[in-house]
Amino acid sequence: MTLALVSPEDRDDKTGQERFAEFLRIYASVNTRLAYATDLGIPLDWVPGYVAPDPGRRRGRQRAQPTGLAWLPWCLRNGFGSFADVRVEHVERWLDELAQAGYSDATRGRMLSAVSAFYQKYLIREGLAGHNPAALVDRKTQHLNRPGGTPSATARWSFETCRALLLAAHLLADRTRNGLRDRAMVEILIGTGVRAEELVSTTLADYRRVAPGDLGILRVHGKGAKDREVALTAPVADALDAYLVQRRPAAVPAVRGLLGRAPAEPLFVTSAERRVHVSHVTALLRRLCATFAPGPDAAPPRARWLRDLLATSQAAFIATHLEPLRDTIHPHSARHSYATHAVERGVPPRQVQRDLGHAALSTTEGYLHDEDNIRNSGAHELSASLHRGWLPSPAT
């Protein structure tokens, strides 16, 4: 695939592939680069650091190749010779075509943001475009903005649900092949609020702990190439240490362009000794739900130890809280839940902002706004008067 419309008057003689690679290197995470490449339509084998997945893999998400409706192929198909020629009306026509093809508003908004970043962070700075047409799109008219007051689509886990997930991972830690690794990942996910992408991108060198019983510290690589350190309390660090005792050295594959330099060893690895993928985190959470709260058509477990475990009161507690999440659980809920429960326990929002690596406090407050509305609703004051005299008073 030839994408030559980056710079028709390019005096540096750089190819389109080289230009796109320069843009993608702005982002430190390979997962972030892949996300932008997919939304823009950049061939995945042009993404710096990308290693094509083994087609024989049984697990993990297989990334789809860019479609013809992604931004770059669309521009080529419509005869643009340069990104500098694109105007806001062209971007709006592209968004309309995406909508007609069945793309959701959320997906269209994300793809528009990718185009805007491409212009703002690369094309304009390199002198390859004079303005950012994507920034001129009226997102409200395109239905790309979430209306004010609309509840977040990300589900928050109750405090008891968080406890149930931690207990489930603990009970299976010594019973399954990757149980210690899975428990450590669940502990960090719930105990720090890190993104799933941040969790799986950590390396052995990112973790430090002076002595058993002390606080652990994990450096995570956030969005925008911003690193931060998160605190691992003693139980979380203990779970990670237990995993590291039995962890085998990872067989890190060679990455194009990094020959001669030893790549950093990933902190979490699969049974095949490769870096754990984001899809493994989602699969882990769903497996915990399915184990303790199996669907109505699920066959009884064959293992005697598991049948005995599911008959305990602990398993009943887990099932009660995980059954509603069996088909919808997602790791990003841990992030929203961390923010909500930390603030409820008196942690200042500014500290939660730092914990989560948010650039703006408003992002953190967005995680908390809907919960505050429910807690402070006037319905609580109204109900007492509406029901006085004919419903029993609550026990005190």
N, C-alpha and C positions, 0 to 999 in steps of 0.2 A: 504494500500500500504506500503510495507516494503522497505526502502532504507537503506541498511546496508553497502554500500561500502565507507562510509566516512572514517572510520578508522579501518581496519582489525586488527591492533595491539593496539587498544585503551586501555590504561591501566587505564583510568578513568572510564571505564564501562559506558560510556555515549551512549545513543541510537542515531540512526540517526536523529530522530525527535529533540532531544535535541541539537545536533550539528547544524542542520539547523536553529533552533530557535536562537542559539547564533550568527550565522552569520547574520541573518536578523535583530537582535537587534542593529547592527552597525548603521542602518538607523533609524532616529527618526520618520519619517513619515510612517504611516501605508500604505498609497498609494504607497510609494516607495518600501516598503517590498513586497507588493502584486505584483508590477511590476517585481521585481527580482524573486519572487517565480514562477510567470507565465512563465517567460523566462527559468528558470532552471528546471521547472517541479516539484517543491515542492508542495505537496498538500496544498490547501489554508487553510484548518483547522489546519495546523501546523504553520501558520503565527501568531506571537505574536500580540495581539490586534485586530485581524480580527474578525468581526461579520458578519455572513452570512446574506445577504439581505433577506428581507421578500419576499417570492415567489409571494405574492399578490400585490407587488408594481406596480403601473401603470407607474411610471417614473423611470429614472435612468438606467444606463447600468448594465446589469447582466454579471458578469465576467465569462468567460468560464473556465472550469476546464482544467488543463494542458493536452496537447496532448502527444501522444506517441513519437513525434519527439523532444520534449524538451530534454535538456541535460541529466538530471538524468535518465529518463526512457530509453533513447537511450543507455547510458552506461550499464545499467542493461541488456537490451536486447542483447547487444553485448558481454556479459560475463565478463565485468571488475569487479574484486574483490576489487579494490582500486583505488582511484583517482590518487595515485602515479604511477600507471601503465600506465596512459594515456600519449601518445606522440603527437607531433604536427601533424603527419600524420593521427592520429585518429580524431583529431579535424577537419582537412581539409576534411576527409571523411564524417563527420557529416554535415559540411557546404554544401558539394555537395548534400547530401541527402535532405537537406532543400531546396536547389535550385530546385532539381528535383520535389519536392512536391509543387512547386509554391510559396515558400516564397520569398518576394521581397528582394533586396539587403539591403535596409534600415532595414528591420526586422532581417535579418541574422546578420547584423553588430551589431544591438542592443543586440541580443542574445549572440553573441560572447563576447561583452563587459561584459555581466552579468557573463559568465563563467570566464572571466579574473579576474573580481572583486572577485569572489568566491575563486579563487586560491590565489590571491595576498593579499586580506584582511583577509582571514581566514585560508585556508588550509596550506599555507606556514608558517604563523605565529604560527600555532598550531603544526607544525612539522608533518603534515599529507601528505605533498607532498614536493618534493625537488625542483621543478621548476614549472613555469607557462607555460604550453604548448600553451595556448590561446594567450599569448603574442608573440609567435614565428611565428604565422600565418602571411603570406604575404597578408595583406589586399588589396593591389593593385591587386595582381593576382586573388584574390577572388572577385574583383570588389566591395569592401566594402568601399573604400574611395571615397569621392566626389572629382572629379578632380579639380585641382586648377583653379579658375576663374569661376567655375560653379555657376550660381545664386542660392541663397537660395530658397528652395521650399516654404518657409513660405511667404505668401502675406503680404505686408505692406499696412496699411490703410493710405489714404491721410489725411491731417490735417482736411479737410472738412468732411471726412467720420467719423473721431473721434468726431467731433462736432455733426454730425447727430445722432450718437449713443447716445451721452449724451442727446441731445434734445429729442430723442424718449423716452428714459427712464424717463426723466423729465415729459413729457406730459402724460405718463401713470401712474406716481407714485401714484396719488390719485384716479385712476380709476379701478385698478385691485387689487386683494386680496393681492398679495405680491409685489405690486408696489413700496413701499418705500424700501423694502429689495433689489429688483432688481436694483433700481436706485443707491443705495449705492454701490452695487457690481460693476456695470458698471463704476461708478465714480472712485472707487479704482483701478479697472483693467486698465483703460485708464490713470488715473492720476498718477500712481506710477510704472506701468510696472511689477507688481508682477506676478508670475506664477499663473495659476488657482488653482493648488494644494496648493500653499501657501495661497491664498485667503480663500479657504474653510477650511483650517486647523487652522485658527486663533481662539482665544478664547476671551471672554469678558475681561479677565485680560490683554490681549495683547494691548488693546486700552487705550489711555489716552489723555485727553485734559483738560487743567487747567480751561478755561472759554470760553464761546461762543465768537466767533470771533478770538480766538487764533489758532495757528497751532495745528493740531492733530498729534499724533505719533502712529504708528502701528508697533508692533513687529511681524515679519513674520519668519517662520521656513523654511529655505532654504535647498537646497541639502547638503548632507554630514553633517547633524545635525548642520549647521551653521545658527544661528539666526542673523537677522539684523533689524534695525529700519528704516522705511520709513516715509517720511513726507506727511501728509495729509493737503493740502491747505484748507483754510476756506470753499470754496464751497464743497469740498469733505467731510470734517469733518461735515459740516452742514447736508449733505445728510445722513451720517451715524448716526448722533445724532437724526435726524427725525425718522429714522427706529428704533433706540433703544428705543424711547419713547413709541412706540406701540408694541414692541417685547415682547412676552410672554416668561416666563422661559422655557428652553428646558428640555424635558424629556430624559436625557442622559441615554442610555442603559448601563447595567452593562457589564464590560469587564472582561473576564477571567484573573485572576491573580491580579486584582485591587480591590478586595473586601475589604471593610473597609476603602478605601480612596475615597474621593469625587472627581470624575473626573472634569476637567475644563470644564466650559460651553462653547459650541461653540458660536462664534460671530454671524454666520448666520445659521438660522434654517429654515426647511421646514414648511408647514402648519401642518404637523404631529408632529412638534416640534422635529425633528431629524436634525442632522448636514447636511447641504447642501453638495451634492456630486459634484465632478468635472463635471459630465455629466449635472448637472443643469445649470452650467455656459454656456456651449455650447448651451443647449436648450434655455436659455434666449436670447442669441444673435440671434439665428435663429428665435425665436418668434418675436423679434423686427423687423427683416428684413421682415418676412412674414406678419406682421401687417401693416406696412407702404408701403411695396412693394410686395403685394400678387401676386402669379403666375397667368398666363392667365386663368387658369381653376378654380381659387378660387371663391367661392360663395361670394356675397356681404355681408358685415357685417350686422348682425341683429340689433345690438344696434344703436339707433338713435344718441347717443353721439359720437360713433365711426365714423359713416358716416359723421357727421358734422366736426369731427376733420380731417378726411382724405381729406376734401374739402378745408382746409386752405393752405396758402402759406408755412407755416412751414412744414406741412406734405409733400408738394410737394418737398421741399428742401431735406427732409429726404429720400423720395422715390428715388430721383435722385442718391443719393450716396449709398444707401443700396441695390438697386435692383441688381447690379452685384454680391453682396455677398450672396444673399438669400440662395443658396444651398451649399456654400463652407465656410462660415464664421467660424473662429476658434479662441478661446481666446488667443492662443499664438501669434497671429498677433498683439495684443495690446502691447506685450513686444517688438517686433521688431519696431513697430511704435513709441513707447515711446523713444527708443534709437535714431531713426532717427530724430524725430522732436525736441528732446532736443538738440542734437548736432547742428542741423540747426539753433537753436536760441542761440548758443554761449556757451552752457554748455560744460565744458571740458570733453573729453572722460573718463578720470579717475573718475570723479564724476558720470558719467552715469554707469560706471563699478560698483561703490559702490552701486548705487541705485538698480541695477539689481542683485547684489549679485554674480557677475561673479568672479571666482577665478583668471582668467587671462584676461588681457586687450585684448588679441587677440580674445577672444570669443566675446567681445563687438564690436571690430572692424569688426568681421565677419558679424555682423548685419548691419554695415554701408557701407561695401566695395562696394556692388553692386550699392547702391544709388550714391556713389561718382563716380563710373565709368560712370554712365549715365549723371550726372551733369557736369563732366569734359571732356566728350567725345569730340574728335576732330571734330565730325560732326558739332558742333555749329560754329566753325571757318570756316569750309569748305563751309557750306551752303550759307553764305553771298556772297562768290565769285561765286559759281555755279549759283545762281539765280539773280545776279546783272543785271539790265537793262531790265528784262522782267517780273519781279514780283514786285508789289508795296512794298515800304519799310514799315516796321511795324510802327504803330503810336507811337510817343514818348510822 
